[in-house]
Amino acid sequence: MTTNAYPLLQNVNAPSDLRTLSRSDLKALSDELRAYVLKSVSQTGGHLSSNLGTVELTVALHAVFNTPHDRIVWDVGHQTYPHKILTGRRDRMSTLRQLDGISGFPLRTESEHDAFGAGHSSTSISAALGMAMAAKRKGENRRAIAVIGDGAMTAGMAFEAMNNAGVLDGNLLVILNDNDMSISPPVGALNRYLAQLMSGQFYATARNVGKNVLSKVPPLLELAKRLEQHAKGMVVPATLFENFGFNYIGPIDGHDLDSLIPTLENIRSLEGPQFLHVVTKKGKGYKRAEADPITYHGPGKFDPVVGIVKSTVPAKPTFTQVFGDWLCDMAAKDERLVGITPAMREGSGMVAFEKRFPQRYYDVGIAEQHAVTFAAGLACEGVKPVVAIYSTFLQRAYDQLIHDVALQNLPMVFALDRAGLVGADGATHAGAYDIAFVRCIPNISMATPSDERECRQLLTTAYEQNHPVCVRYPRGAGVGVEVLNDLSSLPFGKGEVRRESAAPRHGEGRQAQPRIAILAFGTLLYPALQAGEALNATVANMRWAKPLDKALVHELAAQHDVLVTVEDGCISGGAGAAVSEALAAAGITLPVLHLGLPDRFIEHGDPVKLMALQGLDATGIEQSIRQHFLAPKP
């Protein structure tokens, strides 16, 4: 850290250091903190707009409350960089989201100041309420604070917690950080309600004009005040939140420490559930991020002076782009198709679809459960829904997947983006479990395309089925194969052999080593092919985790001495387990090696390095097979 650039921040190593500073020093510290966040993120990549918007709020919270004794629970967590910097991790920001570095989200094992881990939205109020009630049960004088954004506030779980909090009477403070901008533009009636209130010049102007006129007639002014208090309940957020049992305060400027600090100090002395509404601006203090908070939501490395510069070199299409193009093409062919996303328009590649087919595009907000059941309702009426959702977010709608979709065997497609390891976002965002949790549900199929071309073809195959089908694909680009522009499909439930072993079959001569077949699921086909070349092994592109191509499995088992399954999902209950189950059901006894993600959470880091550490690159696959079945390579 350059001491001249951050004279105050360099001396803040814990929140207690903030409490020795004057109000004017805290304002200067906020400026330094904002500059440090911008510099750090520009050098490492990460979440920017959201963190620039929470600087003063973070400073005020740590200055007023006795953290970590008082608990702060950050919703989602991608706005916690200022919090991390002020809680002893300033000098580790250069390692942000890197292997063995600090996480981009709150992590209980990382700091005592991270009261609750989070990577998914709308959990903060429930967790903070639990902490508040634990303090009450133990007779401890501590506060629990939930900081939640307006986008996350639209989720059902947030309102379930609010409903419960109003009757439990714990010392809970919910802070609504209203910046009118989630990752994708916020949607829904609540967001419109809040936006109208914040821009409600009619109410404010009428109120002021009325006061000016009636001030000359005191009895009428007193009557007007009483009427205002009655009418206020119909137009301001107090109605909504106070009916849950909260004492509503606000809205106040979330960038004004002269408003924030006294308000928080007053709230600190209040008993029971409190609700503070603060208004902030994403990207605050950095003009480019203020103007385009979505682009600067999660940038890679960039020069803050120049801003994000789009590369002029044509990049390989990502799987997300392949999906987005397919969705538009299929929608043009079939007017029954509708696209649904739970607040991930950009991340799921649906921007072009929304522009071309606005009447067939549904962003339901951060509400994964609702997204799935809403799609099920559409499917019941002959509409063909395609739900674009991250693998890790589908977990949140598992009950709906079983009861509302599978049990009724409704024809719909789930496009599961971010399958496998996602790298810098870490364990909370890893799509490690989709094969396992889908495979055990009746009626649902799971396709695992190996590259961009197959992804498009298998999406078409999935769309053609009369039952629910998931198509999983990873973040980023594939190997760069040419993507066909047609809407051709592939055989349902069938794999293919991509490489034949040249080793002699049983009874055709003496074998120096066992005949090996590698059964690859998804994009790990390509490292498996490299390992197959080195080992002279057969390599099959299985394509489907469910239904498994049992005929191909039986054929490979009959012609080989050992089988190896490879997948970028959890081994427990995964595609490899399906192979072993099929062999056992057929009474086939054969050594099988399962390669995939281990039974532990894998944290953040470069995805290529992470895959290598799990032994899922070409070298790792080859070494694992040699170790289990072959003599060591000389």
N, C-alpha and C positions, 0 to 999 in steps of 0.2 A: 504494500500500500504506500502510495506517495503521501507523506504526511502533510505537505503543503496543500494538496488538493482536498484532504479530508481531515482538517485539524480537530474537529469534534468527534467524528466517527471513529478515528483511530484509538480514542480513549474509551470507547464503549465496548466492553467485553461481556457485559451481562445487563439485563434490564435494570438492575439496581443502580447502574451508573447513570441511567436516564433520569432517575428521581432526584439527582443532585443538580440537575440543570434548570436554568430559568426558562420561562416561557419563550423568550426571544431566542435563547440558545436552542431550544427544541425546534423552533421554526428553521433556524440555520442548519441544524442537524438533519431535518427532513430534506432540505435541498441537497445536502451531501449524500444522504442515503439514496435519494432518487438518482443522482449522478452515478453512484457506485453500482446500483442495480443495472442501469443502462450499460455501463462499461463492462460489467461482469457477463451479462447475457450476450452482449455483442461478441465476446471472446469465446464463449462456450456453447452458445445456442441455448434455447429454453423458452419458458413462458415470459413474455415481456409486458404486453399491454395491461394485463390484470395486475401485475406486481407494481407497475408504475402508479396504478390507481389506488393502491392501498397503503401508500407510504405514511401519510399523516395519521390514518386510522391505526396503523400498527404502532407508531410512536406514541399516540395517545393512550392506547390500551396498556402498553407496557409501562408508561409513565404513571398511570393512575392506579392500576391494579397490581397486587403483590404477586406477580408471576415469578416462578412456576407454582407457588402455593395456590393462587387463584388459577383456574384452568381456562385456557383459551382453546377452543376447538374450531379449526378452520375447515369450512366446507370445501369439498373437492381437493383443495390444497395447492392449486397452481397459482395462488396469490400470496404464498408464504415466504418468498425470497427476502423481503425486508425483515420479516420475523426471524428468519435464519441468521441474517447478518447481525441483528441486534442481540442474538442469544448465543454468542460465542463461536459462530461458524463463518465469520467474515473472511478470515484468511483461507478458508477452504472452498470459497465460491469458485475458484479456478478449477475445482474438481467436479463441479455440479453435473449430475446425471451421467458421470463417467464411471467406468469400472473401478470399484473400491473407493469412489468419491461419495459426496453427499447426494442425497436423493432430491429430486425435484418436488417431492411431496412431503408432508409431515410423516415422520417415522419415529415411533416410540423408542426404538433401540438406538436412535441417533442422538437424541437429546431429551433431557427431562422436561424441556420446554415444549416438546411435541406431545401434547396430552393425548391425542388420538390420531392414529394413522388414517389417511384418506387418499383415495384416488378416484373414487366414484362420487357422484354428487348427492346432496340432500340427506346426508347422514348426521350432520352436525348437531341438529336440535335434539335428536334422539340420544346421541352420545352425551351431550352436555347435560341433558335432563337426568340421565343416569348418574352422572357425576354429582349433580346438585343433590339428588336424593340420597346418594351414598354419604355425602357430607352431613346431611340432615340426620341420617340414621346414626352416624358416628359422633354427632355433636360437635362437628368441626366448623369453624367460622371461615368458610371459603366460598368464593364465587365461581360459578361456571358460566362461561361466555361462549355462545355459538355465533360465528360470523358466517353468514350465508348470503349468496348473491341472488339477485332477482330472478335469474334463470333457474337456479336450483330451487328457488322457493315455489316454483310451479309444480314440483313433483309431489306425488301423493304422500310419500313418506314424511315430508316436511310437515304436512298438515295433520297426519296421524300423530306426530310428536307434539304439535301445538295443541291438539285436542286433548291429549293426555296431560300435558304440562299445566293446563288451566285448572285441573282438579287436584293436582298433587302439591301445589303451593311450595315448590322448592325455590331457592334463590338462583334463578336462572335468568340470564340476560341474553336475548336474541337480538343480534344486530343485523338488520337487512341492509346489505351493501348494494344499493340501487344504482347501477351504472348503465341500465338500459341496454346491456350488451352481454350476452353469453357468447359461447364459441361461434355459434350461428346466431343470426338475429333472433331475439326472443319472440315467442309466439304465445297466443292464448289470451283468454279473457282477463286473467289477473294482470298480465303484463300491460295490456291496454288500459286497464283500470289505473295502475300505478303511473303509467305514462301520462294519462289524462290529468291526474291529480298534480303531477309535477309541472305540467304546462297549463294548469288551470287558471288562466288569467281572468276568466269570467268570474269565478268565485272570488279571487283576490280583489279584483277591481270593484266588483259589486259591494264587497264588504267594506272597502275603504271609502267608496263614494257614499255609501249609506251612513257611515260613521260621521263623515263631514257634514252631511245634511242634517242628521238627527242630533248632532251635538248641541244644536241651538235649542233643542226641545228635550231636556233631560228625561222626562217621564217616557217619551217615545224611544229614546236611546236605550233605556233600561229594558223596555219591552223588546226592542230589536235584539238586544244581547241574548235575552232568553230564547227568542225564536231562533237566533243563530245557533245557540247550543243544541236546540232540538234538531234543526236542519243539518247541522254539522255531522250528526250521526248518519245522515243519509249519503254524504258525499265524500267524506275523508276516510282514510284507512283505519281510523279509530274504530269504526263500526266492525270492520272485518276482524281485526286482531283483538280488540277488547271483548268481543263476543266469545273468543277462545279463553278469556280469563286473564289476558295480559294487560298491563298498564302501558298504553301506547304513547311514545314520545317521538316527536319529529314532525316532518323531516328536517334534518339539519345538513349543513354543508360538510361533507366528509373530508374536505381539504383545509378546513379552517380550524386550526388548533384552539383559537379563542372561543369557538363554539363547542368543539369536541371535548376538550378537557374539563371545563366546568360541568357540562352535561353528564359526562361519565362519573365525575366526582359526586354529583347529586344522586345518580342512579346507584352508586356504590353503597349508599346508606339506606336504600329502599329494600323492603322485604317482598318476597314473592316474585312471580314471573314478570319480567319487564321486557318491553319491545322497543328498540331504538331504530329508527329509520334514518339512514344516512345516504346522502346522494354524492356519488363520486364520478369521476370521468376516467374511463380506461385510457391508458397511454399518457396520463397526465404529465405534463412537463416536457414531453418529446413530441414535437409537432407532427412528425410523420406517423407515430403510433396513434395520436389523437385523431388524425384524419382517416386512418385506415387500421382500426384496432384488430380486425380479423387477420389481415396480412401479418401484423406484428404480434399476433397471439402467441405463436410458438415458432419463432424464426430460428434458422441456423446461425452460424457465425456471419457477422456483417460489420461494415464500417459505419458507426453512428453518424458520421459527418455526411456520408454519401447516402446512407440508407440501404435498404434491400434492393439489390440489382438483379433482375432476372437474367439468367444465363441465355446467351444467344446461341449456344451449342445445343442442337436438338438432343433431347434426352430420350432414353428408352421409355416407352409408356409404362406407367405403373399399373399394378393390378386394379387399383381404384379407378384409374382412367379407363381401363378396359371395361370394367363394369359400367361406368357412366356412359360410355359409347354404346355398349350393348343395350342398356336400358332405353336409351333414346331410339335406337333402331327397332327394338322389339315393340316399343310403344307406337311407333309409326305403322307397324304392321298389324298390331292387335289393339283395338280401341278399348278392350276390356282392362288393359294393364293400368294399374296405378302404382305410384311409388310412395313409400312411407319411410320416414326417418325420425328417430327420437332426438331432435336437435343437433344432428351431425350432417348438415347439408354439404358443407365443404369437405369435411373429412371422409364422407362416404361417396364423394364424386357425383353429387346430384345437382350441381349448380346449373349445368346445361339443360338437364331434364326439367327443372323448375321453369326456366325461361321458355322452353319450347312447349311444355305441356302444363301450364300453371294450374289448370283446372283438375289435373290428375296427380298433383303433387301435394302431399300432406306432411307437414312438419308438426308433430304432436307435442313438441317440447320435451323437456327431460322427464320422460314418462315411459320407460321401456315396457312396463306391464300393460299400460293402456295401449301402446303402439301395437303390441301383439294381438290383444283382444279386439281392438279396433279393426285390424286387418282381418281377423277371423270373421267379424261381422260382415265386412265387405265380401269376403269369400262366400259366405252363406247366400249372398244375393247374386251370385254369378259374376262378380267382379274378380279380377285376377291380381291380387296384391303381391308386390315385391317389397319385402321389408329389408332395407339396407341398415345394418346394425353391426357394431363391432362385436367380435366374438366375446370379449369380456363383459360387454353390456348385456348380451343376451342372457347371461347368468341371472340377471336381475328379474327376468320374466320367465323363469323356469316353470313355475306353477301354471302360467298361462300357456306356455308351450305344450305342456302335457294335457291340461284339462280343456283348454279352449281351442286348441289346434289339432293335436294328435288324436285325442279321444273322438273328435268328430271327423277326423281324416279329411281336413279341408285342403283343397288345392291352392298352395301358395309357395312362394320362394323366399328363402332367407339368404341374403347375400352377406356372408360373415367376413367382414374385413378384419385386418390385424390378427389373423390366425398365427399361432406360434409365438415366438419371442418378438417383442417390439423394440427392444433396445433401451433407449434413454428413459422412457416412461416407467420401466421396471415392472415389478410383479403385479401391481394393481391393474395394469393394462394388458398384460400378457394373455394371449388367447390359447392357453395351454390345455384347456379342459373340454373344449367343444365336442371333439370326437367321442370322448368317454360319456359325457352327459347326454348327448343326442343318441348315441348308439343303443342305449338301453331303453329308449322310448319306442313303443310300437308305432307303426305307420310312417315314421319319419325316416327319410334317407339322407345320406351325407356324401357329397362328392368332394374329392380332393384333387383339383387340377394341378398338374406338374409345371405348367408354364402359362404364359399369357394367352396363347392360342387356345389351349385346352380350357382355360378359364371361360373364355367366351363361348366355346362349344358346349361346355357342361352347364353353363347358365341356360342356354337354349334347351338342353336336355331336361334340366330341372323344370323349366317353364312348361314343357310339353306334358309333364306328368299330371295325373289326377289325384295327387296326394301331396303332403308337404315335403319339400326337399330343401336341404341346406347345401350351399356351396361355399366352402371355406378357402380363403386365399390370404397371403401375408401382406404386410405393409411394404411399400416400395416396388421396385421393378423386378422382373424375373431375369431370365437368361438372355432375353432379347430376340426371341423367335418372332417371325413375321405373324401378325395377327390378321386372319382372314376377315374381310368385311361382310361376309354373308352371315346368315343365321343358321348355318349347318349345325347339326347335333352329333353326339357320339352315342354308341349303344348304351342303353341303361344298364347299370350294374355289371359292366364288363371291363376287364383290364386288358393289358397286352404285354407281350414279351418284347423288350426293347434291345436286349443283348443275349445272345445264346452262348453258353460256355462251350469252349472247344475241347473240354476234357472228355475222355471216353465214358460212355455210359456203363452201368453195371453189366458185368459179364463180357465187356468188349476189350478186355485187356487189363493189365495191372495198373491200378491208380496210385500215383505218388501221393495224392492228397484227396480228401473227400470232395465230392462234387457239390458246389455251393450255389444256392439261389437266393438272391436278395430281392425282397418284396418291398418296393418303395411306395409310400403314400405321400402325394403332394409334391412340393418343390424339392424335396430331398431326393427325388429321382436323379437329379443331375450330379450331385456328389456321389450318389450310389453308383452311377454309371462309371465315374472315375475310379472308384474303388473296385468295381467289377472288372475293369480293364487290368488293374494291377494284380487282381487275384484270379483272373480267368474264370469269373463267375457269371452265371446267368442273372440278368436283372429284369424284373417285371415292374411295369408301371401299373399299379393296381387301380388307380383312378377313383375307386369307390370304397369308403370305409363301411358303408351300409347301403344297399346290400353288398356283402362281400362276394367277389367272384369265386365261389367255392370250387367250381369246375377247374379254374386256373390253379387254385391252391392245390387241389388234389393232383393235377397233372404235374405241377412242379415237385410235389412231394414224391411222386412215383419215379421221377427222373433224377432226383438229387439225394444226397446223403444228409445234408443239413439245410435248414432255412434260416434266413435272417430277415427280420422286419425292421423297417426304418420309417420313423414319423417324427414330425415336429410338434407333437402333443404329448401329454402325459402317458407314460407306459401303462400305468394302472388303469385297466378298463378301456384302453385305446384300441387302435386298429390292429396292432400286433396281438393283443389279447383275443381279438375276433378270429385271427388266423389259428391260434392255438385251440380255441373252442371248436372251430370247424374241423380241425384234425382229430381232436378227441371224439367228436360226435361221429366221425367216420371210422373210428377205431384205428387211426394211423398213428404209429409211434415213431417219432422223428425228433432229433435235437433241434430246438428252435431258440434263436437268440433274438431278444427284443431290444432294439435301440430306439431311444426317444428321450423325452424330458424326465428327469428323476423325480422322486417323491419329495420334493422340497421346493420352496419358492425361490425363483431366480431373480435377483435384483437387477438394477439398471446397469447399462454399459453398452459399448459398441456391439451391435447385433452379430456381426461376423465373429468377433472375439468370443461372445457368449456362446454361440453355436459350437465353436471350436472347443471351448472349455467343457461342453457337454459331450464331446466326441461325436458331433453330428456334422462335421465337415468331411471331405473325402478322405483326408489322412486319418481322422478319428475313426471313421467307419472301417477302413482297412485295418487299422491297428486292433480294433475290438474283435474283428473276425479272426485275425491271425492269433490273437491271444487265446481265443476260445477253441479254435478248431485246427490251427495249423502250427507247424514248427516255427519258431522265431525266424524272421527274415535275416539272412546272413548279412 
